[in-house]
Amino acid sequence: MTAPTAHAMSALLAGIAAAADAHELFDRTSARLRRSAPFDAAVWVATDPVNGLTTAPVRVENLHEGGCGIYWESELFAEHVNLFRDLAVAPVPVAGLRAVTADRPSLSPLYQSFMRPRGFDDELRAVLRADGQGWGQVSLFRERGRPAFDDADIALLQALSAPMARRLRGFARPSTQAPVGTGAPGLLLFAADGALLSVNDEARDLLARMPPGPTTTTAAGLEIPLPVWILSTASRARATGDNARIRVRTTAGHWLVCHASTLRGATDDQATTALVIEYATPSEVAALVVAAYELTRRELDVTELVAAGLSTAEIARRLVVSTHTVRDHVKAIFDKTGATSRGELVAALFADFRHPLAEPVTRRVFDGQAN
């Protein structure tokens, strides 16, 4: 690929900046990017910036449901080339499979089990990263017979990584809608092989409130569709033996937290995984909201003291700064958040409910269909 024209790059960046929600962000970027760096199929996902696990929304292009579980689980169980978690901390958060493997893509288990059977010969993947945090991931696929992704393709996707991440981050801003339902936590229990063994009514209710997305049914046990972000969270706990959690918005815009842990029996092969879904507390999502408003560390300190009810003079004494400095910080915080009073500020950053990224939050599209 030759480098995109200045006009093409300006159009890409303008589309990113103007996107009203995450789906529009993925839609616009995909359509324009394909003109400069052609691809045949793609997966665009938002991720939890704390752990990189897939969350909503998800956009899947020209890939049918069958076999996609291989793609979703490759990061945890099989894929040893171009791991997203490695790209998340790499100097350049973008890499092509053929470039990394010196034109030997068969070194990748994902290539063998997922790409080659579907006629794909190269993958370009990227982490959408801003200020050291990954807010999304992208996989672009080219079919057999096309040239491999080259340095120009990598440079183009790298140039889009931070702007897209900042836009995704900005969608974490709050709303004030009240949730519905009992508020009781949902519980799902998985067998050692990943089969769903049991689910309570609260979990069914909360799953129904999640945005639609790529789903798969378990191989045994209860056959109910489960979003990939639920399965990947349970799989992370099962694979590592550690707790795993993600944050997900409901279609009404409220934050849910899903946390999984492995339960051991008398022997390890009896291990089961419990996954709890419940409405998030303010502390569970405060960091995301603060990032969305791009507050500095000192501005966050001031905000937390404002939330605690301290006066300007008390904040100044606590932080060992002048009252004038505190007022400057408060003004900057008001400018960033749009708050006009301390009460509005506290409600914006520490309320329980947050604005949805999109509605609906997942789409599957194929060539010839409108974006």
N, C-alpha and C positions, 0 to 999 in steps of 0.2 A: 504494500500500500504506500502511496505517496502521502506526504503530510497534507492534512485538510487545509483548505483555503482559510484565510482569516474570516471570511464571511461564514463559512461552515462552522468554524469554532465559535464564533460569536452567536450563531443560532443555537448551537448546543448549550452554551452557557446561559443564554437568555431563556431557553426553554426550562432549564433547571431552576433558574431563579423565579420563574413565573408559575411553576407548578403549584396547584392549590392543595394537593394531597399526594401521598406517596404513590398511589396508582398512576396519577397523571404524570408524576415524575418519571416513573419507569416507562410509561407509554411514550412520552415525548422523547426521552433520551434514546430509547430503543429505535424508534423510527428514524431519528436523525443520525444516530451512530451507524446504522446499517448502511447508510449511503457512503460513509467514509471508510468504514471497516466492515465489509460485508460478512454476514454470518447466517447460518441456516436454522439454528435453534438457540434458545437461550433460557436461562433461569435467573430471575432477579428476586432477591429476598431482602427483607429487613432483618436485622439481627439484634439481639440483646447486647449492648456495648460492654457489659460486664464480663460475659463469658463467650460471646460469639455464636451462641446457639440460635438456630433459625426461629424467627417469630413472624407474626403477620406485619405487613402484607407480603404476598408472594405472587409473582407473575411468571408463568411458564409459557414459552413460545414453541410451537411445533413439536411438542413432546406429549405423547399420549400417556394415560395413567399407568398402563401396564409396565411393570419393571422399574418404575421410578423410585421405588423404595431402595433399590441398589444405589441410586445417586444420593439419596438423603442420608443413608447410613455409611457411605464410603468414608466420610471424615472420621468416624469413630472406629470402624472395624477393619477396613481394608486398604484405604488409600494411603500410600506412602510417598507420593509424588505431588508436589504443589498443594500441600495441605493449607487450607484457609487459615488455620491457627498460626502457621509459619509465616504466611504472607502478611498477617496482621501486625507482625513486629519487624518485617523486613524493610530495608531502606526503600525499596520500590515495592508497593503492595500489589503488583500485577506480574503475571508470568504466563507464558505459553507452554503447553505440555511438550510439544516437539522441540522447542528451544531448550527447555530444561533437561530433557532426556537425550540431547544430541541426536535428534531424529530417530529415537527408539521408543515410541510411545507405549509399546507392549510392556515396558517396565512398570507401567501403571496398572494396578488392579482395576481401577475404574475404566480404563481403556478396554481391557479385556472383557469385563463383565457388563459394561453399560454402553460404551461408545462404539466399539467395533460391531457388535450385533445390530446397531441402529444405523450403521453406515457413516459414522463420524470419525474423522481422522485427526482432528486437532481440537484442543480446548484452550481458550484464553480465559483465565479467571482473575478476579480482582476483589480485594477488600475495599469497601468504601470507608475511608478513614479520615478523621479530622481530629487534630489535637491529640493524637495518640490513641483514639478510640474508634473501633470499627462499628459502624451503624448499618452496614449492609454488605452483601456479597453478590457477585455477578459471575455467571459462567456463560461464555459464548462458544458455540460449537460450529465447526465447518465440516462439510461432508467430504467423503473420499473424492479425490480428483481436484479439489481446490488447493491453492497454495497454503502453506502453513502461516499462522499469524507471525508477523515480523516485528522488528524493532519499532517501526512507525505505529503499528497497531498498539503495541505495549505503551508507547509514549502517549498516544491519544487517550487510552483508558486511564492512564496514570493522571493525566491532566484533569480528567473528570472525577476522579476519586474523591478529592476533598470537597469540591462544590456539591456533589451529590450527598456526601455524608453530612455536610452542614445543613442541607435542606431537609434530610430525614430527621436530623436532630431537632430542627425547628418545629417539626410537627408534634413534638411532645408537650406542647403548651396546653394549659388546663381549660376545662369547661366546668360548669356548675350543675350538670344534670344529676339527679339522684338515682341510685341503682334500684332495681326491683328484685324481688325474690326474698328468701328467708335470711340470706347472709350467712347461712351455715356452710362450712367447707364441703367440697366434693372430694370423693376418694375413689381412686382406681387402683386395682391390685393386679400386677403382672407376674406371670410365671418366669422361671429362669430363662426360658426360650423366647420370652417376649410376648407370649399369648396373654390376652386379657382374661383374667379369671373372674373378676367381679367389679361392679361399679354401683355406687349408690345413686339415689334419685337426685341429690343435689349436684353430683357431678354431671349427670345427664342434662340437667337444667343449665349449668354453666357452660357445658360444651355447646349447647344449642345457642348460647349467646355469643359464642366466639365467631369471628369472621369466617366465611367459607374459604377453604384452601385445599391444596393437594392432600388427599387422605388415602389411607389404606386400612383394610381390616386385618385383624390378627389371624394368624394361621390356625389357631384353635381357641376354644373358650367362647366368650361372647363375641358375636360378629356385629360390631357397630363401627361405623367409620370414625377414625380418629385422625385429627390434623397432624401433619408431619412434625409440628413443633411440640406436640405432646409426646409423640413417639421418640423424637430425638432427645428430649429431656429425660424420659425414662431410660432410654438406651445409654445416655451419658452416665447416669448413676449406676446402671448395671455393668457397664464396661470398666468404670474406674473404681467402683466401690465407695465413691464419695457422694455427698449430696450434690444435686444439680437443680438449678432454678432458672426460670425465665419470666419476663413480664409480657403480658399480652393484653391488648385492648379488646373490649367487647365491641359489637357493632353499634352499641349505644354510646361508646366512648369512655367507659369506665376501665380502670386498670385491674387486671387479675394477675396474681402471682401463682405460678405452678412450680411446686418444689417436690423433688423425688429423692428417695433414699432406699437403699437395699436392706432388706430384712434377712438375717441369716438364721437358718435352722440348725439342726444338729450337725449337718455337713454342708459344705459350700454348695453342693449341687442341689440343695433344697432352697436356695436363695430365691426370694421373691422381691419385687420392687413395688413400693407404695408411692403413689403420686397424689398429692393434695392440691386442689385448686380452690382458691379463695380470693375475695376482694382484697386488693393491696391496701396496706396502711400508707399514710402520707410518707413515712420514712422509707418505704420500699421504692417509691418513685420520685422522691424529692431530688435525687441526684440527676435524674433524667430531665426533670423540669428546669432545674438550675442550668443544666447544659443547654437546654433549648433556648433559654434567654441569654446565654453567653455571659453569665455573671463571672466576675473574677473571684479568686479565693477570698480576698478582703471584702468584696461586696457580699459574698455568701455569709461571712462572719457577721457583718452588719445586719443582714436580713434575719439571721437566726436570733440575734439579740433583740431586734425589733419584734419578732414573733414571740419572744419571751416577755415582752411588755416593758423593756427598759426604755428610759427616756434618752434623749440625745446626750445629755450630760453624763448619764450612767454608762452609755455605750462608749463615750470618749474616755472615761476613766478605765473601763474594762480593757479597751484596746490600746490605752496609753497614746492617744492622739488628741488633737484639738476638736472642739465642738464644730468648728468650721469644716474640718476634714470630714467629720461624720455627716454633716449636712451635704457636702459635695458627693459623698458616697450614696446617700439616700436619693439625691436628685438623679444621679446616674442610674440607680436601680429603678426609679420610677420611669425614667426615659426608656429603659430596655424592656420593662414589663408592661408599660402602659397604665400602671396603677396611678391613682391620684391621691391616695391616702394610705396610711399604714394598714388600716383594716383591709383595704382592697389588695394590698401587697401580700399580706399573710394568707388571705383567701386564695390568691392566685398560685402561690408556691406550695402551700401546705394543705390545701383542700384534698379531699379523698378522691375527687373525680377529675378525669383528664379528657382532653379533646381527642376524638378518633382520628386516625390517619386517613381513613377512606371508608366509603360505604358503597358497595360491598368492598371487602378488603382483599379479595383474591380473584384473579381472572386467568383463564386459560385461553390463549388465542392461537390462531393458525393463519398462515399467509392467505390473503384474499379477504380476510375479515377486517372490519373497521376497528381501529384502536379504541 
